[in-house]
Amino acid sequence: MSNRTAPALAKLDELLAALEGQPRTPDLATLIEDAQALRRAVAAFHMEAIRFRMHSVDRLIKAAGDPPEPRRLYDELRQTLEAAGFHTRSHSAP
């Protein structure tokens, strides 16, 4: 873990804890698996995997009805990653 990744990894840990507290649905296990894969990608500085997993986690949070706490933590995670110089989107934000 480096100074660049530590804040993002901490935010991912918060997101994972929030996801664990969500009501069990068929898609929740996939969402948690993708969030764990995103954590591994951040720890490994794997830029393409970060972009891919960010998209996937975002899509799955939306599919889960956009629960407020996971959405807030995800948005904070995106800001944290971008502030550290990681690209979280394959295109420019609107």
DSSP file (Angstrom, degrees, kcal/mol; ACC not computed):
  #  RESIDUE AA STRUCTURE BP1 BP2  ACC     N-H-->O    O-->H-N    N-H-->O    O-->H-N    TCO  KAPPA ALPHA  PHI   PSI    X-CA   Y-CA   Z-CA
    1    1 A M              0   0    0      0, 0.0     2,-0.2     0, 0.0    42,-0.1   0.000 360.0 360.0 360.0 137.1    0.0    0.0    0.0
    2    2 A S     >  -     0   0    0      1,-0.1     4,-2.3    41,-0.0     3,-0.1  -0.646 360.0 -99.9-115.0 174.8    1.3    3.4   -0.9
    3    3 A N  T  4 S+     0   0    0      1,-0.2    -1,-0.1    -2,-0.2     0, 0.0   0.813 123.1  55.1 -62.8 -29.1    0.3    6.9    0.1
    4    4 A R  T  4 S+     0   0    0      1,-0.2     4,-0.4     2,-0.1    -1,-0.2   0.863 116.4  33.9 -71.7 -35.9   -1.6    7.2   -3.2
    5    5 A T  T  > S+     0   0    0     -3,-0.1     4,-2.8     1,-0.1     5,-0.3   0.713  96.1  83.4 -95.5 -21.0   -3.7    4.1   -2.6
    6    6 A A  H  X S+     0   0    0     -4,-2.3     4,-2.2     1,-0.2     5,-0.2   0.895  93.1  46.0 -54.7 -48.5   -4.2    4.2    1.2
    7    7 A P  H  > S+     0   0    0      0, 0.0     4,-2.2     0, 0.0    -1,-0.2   0.908 114.9  48.0 -63.1 -38.7   -7.2    6.6    1.2
    8    8 A A  H  > S+     0   0    0     -4,-0.4     4,-2.5     2,-0.2    -2,-0.2   0.901 111.1  50.2 -67.9 -40.2   -8.9    4.7   -1.7
    9    9 A L  H  X S+     0   0    0     -4,-2.8     4,-2.1     2,-0.2    -1,-0.2   0.894 110.4  50.4 -65.1 -38.5   -8.4    1.4    0.0
   10   10 A A  H  X S+     0   0    0     -4,-2.2     4,-1.8    -5,-0.3    -2,-0.2   0.909 111.2  48.5 -64.1 -41.4   -9.8    2.8    3.3
   11   11 A K  H  X S+     0   0    0     -4,-2.2     4,-2.4     1,-0.2    -2,-0.2   0.880 109.6  52.7 -66.9 -37.3  -12.9    4.1    1.3
   12   12 A L  H  X S+     0   0    0     -4,-2.5     4,-2.9     2,-0.2    -1,-0.2   0.885 105.8  53.9 -64.1 -38.4  -13.3    0.7   -0.4
   13   13 A D  H  X S+     0   0    0     -4,-2.1     4,-2.0     2,-0.2    -1,-0.2   0.898 109.3  48.6 -62.0 -39.6  -13.3   -1.0    3.0
   14   14 A E  H  X S+     0   0    0     -4,-1.8     4,-2.3     2,-0.2    -2,-0.2   0.921 111.8  49.4 -63.8 -43.9  -16.1    1.4    4.1
   15   15 A L  H  X S+     0   0    0     -4,-2.4     4,-2.5     1,-0.2    -2,-0.2   0.922 110.1  50.2 -62.0 -44.7  -18.0    0.6    0.9
   16   16 A L  H  X S+     0   0    0     -4,-2.9     4,-2.2     1,-0.2    -1,-0.2   0.901 110.4  50.1 -61.8 -40.5  -17.6   -3.1    1.4
   17   17 A A  H  X S+     0   0    0     -4,-2.0     4,-1.0     1,-0.2    -1,-0.2   0.903 111.0  49.5 -64.0 -40.7  -18.9   -2.9    5.0
   18   18 A A  H  < S+     0   0    0     -4,-2.3     3,-0.3     1,-0.2     4,-0.2   0.890 110.3  50.6 -65.4 -38.7  -21.9   -0.9    3.8
   19   19 A L  H >< S+     0   0    0     -4,-2.5     3,-1.7     1,-0.2    -2,-0.2   0.892 104.6  57.0 -66.4 -38.8  -22.6   -3.5    1.1
   20   20 A E  H 3< S+     0   0    0     -4,-2.2    -1,-0.2     1,-0.3    -2,-0.2   0.798 104.4  54.7 -61.6 -27.1  -22.4   -6.3    3.7
   21   21 A G  T 3< S+     0   0    0     -4,-1.0    -1,-0.3    -3,-0.3    -2,-0.2   0.471  87.7 104.1 -86.0  -1.9  -25.2   -4.5    5.6
   22   22 A Q  S <  S-     0   0    0     -3,-1.7     3,-0.1    -4,-0.2    -3,-0.0  -0.423  86.8 -88.8 -78.3 154.7  -27.5   -4.3    2.6
   23   23 A P        -     0   0    0      0, 0.0     2,-0.3     0, 0.0    -1,-0.1  -0.365  54.0 -99.5 -59.7 140.0  -30.5   -6.7    2.3
   24   24 A R        +     0   0    0     -3,-0.1    -4,-0.0     4,-0.1     3,-0.0  -0.455  53.8 163.0 -67.9 125.1  -29.6   -9.9    0.6
   25   25 A T    >>  -     0   0    0     -2,-0.3     3,-0.8    -3,-0.1     4,-0.7  -0.895  52.4-103.9-133.5 164.7  -30.6   -9.9   -3.0
   26   26 A P  T 34 S+     0   0    0      0, 0.0     4,-0.5     0, 0.0     3,-0.3   0.847 121.7  46.4 -59.4 -32.6  -29.4  -12.2   -5.9
   27   27 A D  T 3> S+     0   0    0      1,-0.2     4,-2.3     2,-0.1     5,-0.2   0.628  91.8  81.1 -86.1 -12.5  -27.2   -9.4   -7.3
   28   28 A L  H <> S+     0   0    0     -3,-0.8     4,-2.7     1,-0.2     5,-0.2   0.897  88.9  53.2 -62.8 -40.3  -25.6   -8.4   -3.9
   29   29 A A  H  X S+     0   0    0     -4,-0.7     4,-2.3    -3,-0.3    -1,-0.2   0.903 110.6  47.9 -61.5 -40.4  -23.1  -11.2   -4.0
   30   30 A T  H  > S+     0   0    0     -4,-0.5     4,-2.5     2,-0.2    -1,-0.2   0.907 111.0  51.2 -65.9 -41.7  -21.9  -10.1   -7.5
   31   31 A L  H  X S+     0   0    0     -4,-2.3     4,-2.4     2,-0.2    -2,-0.2   0.922 111.5  47.0 -61.1 -45.2  -21.7   -6.5   -6.3
   32   32 A I  H  X S+     0   0    0     -4,-2.7     4,-2.3     2,-0.2    -2,-0.2   0.908 111.5  51.3 -65.0 -41.6  -19.6   -7.5   -3.3
   33   33 A E  H  X S+     0   0    0     -4,-2.3     4,-2.2    -5,-0.2    -2,-0.2   0.915 111.7  47.2 -61.1 -42.9  -17.3   -9.7   -5.5
   34   34 A D  H  X S+     0   0    0     -4,-2.5     4,-2.3     2,-0.2    -2,-0.2   0.889 110.7  51.4 -67.1 -38.4  -16.8   -6.8   -8.0
   35   35 A A  H  X S+     0   0    0     -4,-2.4     4,-2.0     2,-0.2    -1,-0.2   0.884 110.4  49.5 -65.4 -37.4  -16.1   -4.4   -5.1
   36   36 A Q  H  X S+     0   0    0     -4,-2.3     4,-2.0     2,-0.2    -2,-0.2   0.893 110.5  50.2 -66.4 -39.3  -13.5   -6.8   -3.7
   37   37 A A  H  X S+     0   0    0     -4,-2.2     4,-2.2     1,-0.2    -2,-0.2   0.877 108.3  53.3 -65.8 -36.9  -12.0   -7.1   -7.2
   38   38 A L  H  X S+     0   0    0     -4,-2.3     4,-2.5     2,-0.2    -2,-0.2   0.904 106.3  53.0 -62.4 -41.3  -11.9   -3.3   -7.4
   39   39 A R  H  X S+     0   0    0     -4,-2.0     4,-2.4     1,-0.2    -2,-0.2   0.919 109.5  48.2 -60.7 -43.2  -10.0   -3.2   -4.1
   40   40 A R  H  X S+     0   0    0     -4,-2.0     4,-1.6     1,-0.2    -1,-0.2   0.894 110.5  52.1 -64.0 -38.8   -7.4   -5.7   -5.5
   41   41 A A  H  <>S+     0   0    0     -4,-2.2     5,-2.4     2,-0.2     4,-0.4   0.907 110.4  47.5 -64.3 -42.0   -7.1   -3.6   -8.6
   42   42 A V  H ><5S+     0   0    0     -4,-2.5     3,-1.4     1,-0.2    -2,-0.2   0.932 110.6  51.6 -64.5 -45.1   -6.4   -0.4   -6.6
   43   43 A A  H 3<5S+     0   0    0     -4,-2.4    -1,-0.2     1,-0.3    -2,-0.2   0.822 113.6  45.4 -60.6 -30.7   -3.9   -2.2   -4.4
   44   44 A A  T 3<5S-     0   0    0     -4,-1.6    -1,-0.3    -5,-0.2    -2,-0.2   0.416 106.9-125.0 -92.9   0.7   -2.1   -3.4   -7.6
   45   45 A F  T < 5 +     0   0    0     -3,-1.4     2,-1.2    -4,-0.4    -3,-0.2   0.835  51.2 162.6  58.2  33.9   -2.2    0.0   -9.3
   46   46 A H     >< -     0   0    0     -5,-2.4     4,-2.3     1,-0.2    -1,-0.2  -0.714  19.2-171.8 -91.0  95.7   -3.9   -1.7  -12.3
   47   47 A M  H  > S+     0   0    0     -2,-1.2     4,-2.4     1,-0.2     5,-0.2   0.888  80.3  47.4 -59.6 -46.7   -5.4    1.2  -14.2
   48   48 A E  H  > S+     0   0    0      1,-0.2     4,-2.5     2,-0.2    -1,-0.2   0.905 113.4  49.1 -64.9 -40.2   -7.5   -0.7  -16.7
   49   49 A A  H  > S+     0   0    0      2,-0.2     4,-2.9     1,-0.2     5,-0.3   0.871 108.6  54.2 -66.1 -36.3   -8.9   -3.0  -14.0
   50   50 A I  H  X S+     0   0    0     -4,-2.3     4,-2.6    -9,-0.2     5,-0.2   0.951 110.8  45.2 -61.9 -48.9   -9.8    0.0  -11.9
   51   51 A R  H  X S+     0   0    0     -4,-2.4     4,-2.1     2,-0.2    -2,-0.2   0.933 115.6  47.3 -60.4 -45.8  -11.7    1.6  -14.8
   52   52 A F  H  X S+     0   0    0     -4,-2.5     4,-2.2     1,-0.2    -2,-0.2   0.938 115.7  43.4 -61.8 -48.5  -13.5   -1.7  -15.6
   53   53 A R  H  X S+     0   0    0     -4,-2.9     4,-3.1     2,-0.2     5,-0.3   0.848 110.0  56.1 -70.6 -33.8  -14.4   -2.5  -12.0
   54   54 A M  H  X S+     0   0    0     -4,-2.6     4,-2.4    -5,-0.3    -1,-0.2   0.938 110.2  46.4 -60.9 -44.8  -15.5    1.1  -11.3
   55   55 A H  H  X S+     0   0    0     -4,-2.1     4,-2.4    -5,-0.2    -2,-0.2   0.931 114.4  47.6 -61.2 -45.5  -17.9    0.8  -14.2
   56   56 A S  H  X S+     0   0    0     -4,-2.2     4,-2.4     2,-0.2    -2,-0.2   0.923 113.0  46.5 -63.8 -46.6  -19.1   -2.6  -13.0
   57   57 A V  H  X S+     0   0    0     -4,-3.1     4,-2.4     2,-0.2     5,-0.2   0.909 112.5  51.1 -64.3 -42.0  -19.6   -1.5   -9.4
   58   58 A D  H  X S+     0   0    0     -4,-2.4     4,-2.2    -5,-0.3    -2,-0.2   0.937 111.3  47.8 -58.7 -47.9  -21.4    1.7  -10.4
   59   59 A R  H  X S+     0   0    0     -4,-2.4     4,-2.3     1,-0.2    -2,-0.2   0.900 112.7  48.3 -61.0 -43.0  -23.8   -0.3  -12.7
   60   60 A L  H  X S+     0   0    0     -4,-2.4     4,-1.4     2,-0.2    -1,-0.2   0.844 108.9  52.7 -70.7 -33.4  -24.5   -2.9  -10.0
   61   61 A I  H  <>S+     0   0    0     -4,-2.4     5,-2.3     2,-0.2     3,-0.2   0.926 111.0  47.9 -65.4 -42.9  -25.2   -0.2   -7.4
   62   62 A K  H ><5S+     0   0    0     -4,-2.2     3,-1.8     1,-0.2    -2,-0.2   0.921 109.7  52.6 -61.0 -43.1  -27.7    1.4   -9.8
   63   63 A A  H 3<5S+     0   0    0     -4,-2.3    -1,-0.2     1,-0.3    -2,-0.2   0.779 102.8  59.6 -64.3 -26.2  -29.3   -2.1  -10.4
   64   64 A A  T 3<5S-     0   0    0     -4,-1.4    -1,-0.3    -3,-0.2    -2,-0.2   0.368 131.1 -93.2 -83.3   5.8  -29.7   -2.5   -6.7
   65   65 A G  T < 5 -     0   0    0     -3,-1.8    -3,-0.2     1,-0.1    -2,-0.2   0.624  58.3 -85.1  94.2  14.1  -31.8    0.6   -6.5
   66   66 A D      < -     0   0    0     -5,-2.3    -4,-0.1    -6,-0.2    -1,-0.1   0.940  52.1-150.3  52.5  57.5  -29.0    3.1   -5.7
   67   67 A P     >  -     0   0    0      0, 0.0     4,-2.3     0, 0.0     5,-0.2  -0.358  15.5-124.9 -57.9 136.5  -29.1    2.6   -2.0
   68   68 A P  H  > S+     0   0    0      0, 0.0     4,-2.7     0, 0.0     5,-0.2   0.870 101.0  46.9 -57.2 -47.4  -28.0    6.0   -0.4
   69   69 A E  H  > S+     0   0    0      2,-0.2     4,-2.5     1,-0.2     5,-0.2   0.958 115.4  43.6 -66.8 -51.2  -25.0    4.9    1.7
   70   70 A P  H  > S+     0   0    0      0, 0.0     4,-2.6     0, 0.0    -1,-0.2   0.900 115.2  51.4 -59.1 -38.1  -23.3    2.7   -0.9
   71   71 A R  H  X S+     0   0    0     -4,-2.3     4,-2.6     2,-0.2    -2,-0.2   0.935 110.5  47.9 -63.5 -45.0  -23.9    5.4   -3.5
   72   72 A R  H  X S+     0   0    0     -4,-2.7     4,-2.3    -5,-0.2    -1,-0.2   0.935 114.3  46.2 -60.5 -46.7  -22.4    8.1   -1.3
   73   73 A L  H  X S+     0   0    0     -4,-2.5     4,-2.4     2,-0.2    -1,-0.2   0.885 111.7  51.7 -65.2 -38.8  -19.3    5.9   -0.5
   74   74 A Y  H  X S+     0   0    0     -4,-2.6     4,-2.5    -5,-0.2    -1,-0.2   0.932 110.4  48.4 -62.5 -45.5  -18.9    5.0   -4.2
   75   75 A D  H  X S+     0   0    0     -4,-2.6     4,-2.0     1,-0.2    -2,-0.2   0.896 112.3  48.8 -63.5 -39.3  -19.0    8.6   -5.2
   76   76 A E  H  X S+     0   0    0     -4,-2.3     4,-2.5     2,-0.2    -1,-0.2   0.883 109.4  53.5 -65.9 -37.5  -16.4    9.5   -2.5
   77   77 A L  H  X S+     0   0    0     -4,-2.4     4,-2.9     2,-0.2     5,-0.2   0.933 107.1  51.0 -61.1 -46.4  -14.3    6.6   -3.7
   78   78 A R  H  X S+     0   0    0     -4,-2.5     4,-2.6     1,-0.2     5,-0.2   0.928 111.8  47.3 -57.3 -45.8  -14.3    8.0   -7.3
   79   79 A Q  H  X S+     0   0    0     -4,-2.0     4,-2.4     1,-0.2    -1,-0.2   0.902 112.2  50.3 -62.5 -41.5  -13.3   11.4   -6.0
   80   80 A T  H  X S+     0   0    0     -4,-2.5     4,-1.3     2,-0.2    -2,-0.2   0.922 112.6  46.1 -63.5 -45.1  -10.5    9.9   -3.9
   81   81 A L  H  <>S+     0   0    0     -4,-2.9     5,-2.6     1,-0.2     4,-0.3   0.920 113.8  47.9 -64.3 -44.1   -9.1    7.8   -6.8
   82   82 A E  H ><5S+     0   0    0     -4,-2.6     3,-1.3     1,-0.2    -1,-0.2   0.878 108.6  54.2 -67.0 -36.6   -9.3   10.7   -9.2
   83   83 A A  H 3<5S+     0   0    0     -4,-2.4    -1,-0.2     1,-0.3    -2,-0.2   0.807 106.7  53.2 -64.5 -28.4   -7.6   13.0   -6.7
   84   84 A A  T 3<5S-     0   0    0     -4,-1.3    -1,-0.3    -3,-0.2    -2,-0.2   0.462 127.2-100.8 -85.6  -1.4   -4.8   10.5   -6.4
   85   85 A G  T < 5S+     0   0    0     -3,-1.3     2,-0.4     1,-0.3    -3,-0.2   0.533  76.8 137.3  97.3   6.8   -4.3   10.5  -10.2
   86   86 A F      < -     0   0    0     -5,-2.6     2,-0.6    -6,-0.2    -1,-0.3  -0.696  51.6-132.0 -87.0 138.8   -6.2    7.3  -11.1
   87   87 A H        +     0   0    0     -2,-0.4   -36,-0.1     1,-0.1    -5,-0.0  -0.808  25.4 177.6 -89.9 122.2   -8.5    7.4  -14.1
   88   88 A T        +     0   0    0     -2,-0.6     2,-0.3   -10,-0.1    -1,-0.1   0.434  61.4  52.9-106.3  -0.7  -11.9    5.9  -13.2
   89   89 A R        -     0   0    0      1,-0.1   -38,-0.1   -35,-0.1   -37,-0.1  -0.962  68.1-139.5-134.1 151.4  -13.7    6.5  -16.5
   90   90 A S  S    S+     0   0    0     -2,-0.3     2,-0.3   -39,-0.1    -1,-0.1   0.535  93.4  28.8 -85.6  -4.9  -12.9    5.6  -20.0
   91   91 A H  S    S-     0   0    0      0, 0.0     2,-0.1     0, 0.0    -3,-0.1  -0.897 101.0 -76.1-142.9 171.9  -14.2    9.0  -21.1
   92   92 A S        -     0   0    0     -2,-0.3    -2,-0.1     1,-0.1     0, 0.0  -0.432  50.0-110.6 -72.9 144.8  -14.6   12.5  -19.7
   93   93 A A              0   0    0      1,-0.1    -1,-0.1    -2,-0.1    -4,-0.0  -0.426 360.0 360.0 -70.7 149.5  -17.3   13.1  -17.2
   94   94 A P              0   0    0      0, 0.0    -1,-0.1     0, 0.0    -2,-0.1   0.510 360.0 360.0 -66.5 360.0  -20.1   15.3  -18.4
